[in-house]
Amino acid sequence: MERYVKEVMQESKPRLEGFLKEEGIFFYPSSANYLLLKIANPEKIIESLKSNGILVRPKPAPDGEKTLRLSIGTLKDTERFIRAFNSLLG
């Protein structure tokens, strides 16, 4: 369990945050194992990711706007998400 938490918080999360920053995608900072992404058309993104076997869900942001809640898993899972999400960006 400790190895998993360490991988998620010290490898996967920084990797994902770096990717999002590079792409200019706003996310709410979090000390948990998930991020809220502020993106256009979250419903469309959710369906597109679902078709790739990646489950995410809508979640209202603190300001009430629609966001995408993304749980952070292993580095392998994170890389899979990045590839799928990147393909949606065009």
N, C-alpha and C positions, 0 to 999 in steps of 0.2 A: 504494500500500500504506500509506504513512504517513497519508494522508487517511482511509483506512478505519479504521485503528487509532485515530486521533484521534477520529473520530466515535463509535466503539464505546465507548472509555474515557472520553471527556469529555462525551458527550451521551447515548448510549443507556443506558449503565450507571447514571449518576446518575438518569435518568428512571425506569428500572425499580426501582431501590432506593427512590426516593421513593414510587412507587406501592405497593410492598410494605409500606413503613412505614405509609403512610396506611391500608392495609387490615389492618394488624396481623398480617402474615404474617412469621414468623421466617425469616431466611435467614442462612447463614454468611457472614461477610465474606470477600471474596476480592480478590486483586490481579490475578486472571486475567480472561478474557473469559467467565466462566460463574459462576453462583450455584447453591448447593444450597438448595432451598426445603423447609422442614419443614412439611408440610401433611397433613391427614387424608386418607385414601384416595388416595395418590399414583397407584395403578394406575387408578382411575376417572378421575382428572384426565388422566392420560396418554392414555387411550383417547378421552376427550372432545376433547382438543386435537388428537389425530390425525385425528379426523373433520372438524376444521376445517383440516386441512393443516399443522398445526404439530407438529413432531416433537421430543419431549423424552424423557428416559429416566430410569428409576429408578437410584438410586445410594445406597449406604450412607453415612450421615454418619459423621464421626469417632467419634461415640458409639455407632455401630452401628444407629441408627434409620434407617428408610426415609425417603429424601428424593427430591426431583425435581431432576435436573440440567438446568439451563437455560443453553444457550449464548446469549450476547448478540451480536446482529448489528447491522445498521444501525438508525437511528432509526425508519425505516419498518417494519422487522421488529418492533422493540420495541413500537411502537404497535399493530401487528396482534396481537401476543401479549397485550398489556394488554386490548384489546377482547374477545378470545376468552376470556381467563381471567376477566375481570370478569363476563362473561355466565354463567360457571359458579358464581360466588359468589352469584348471585341478586340 
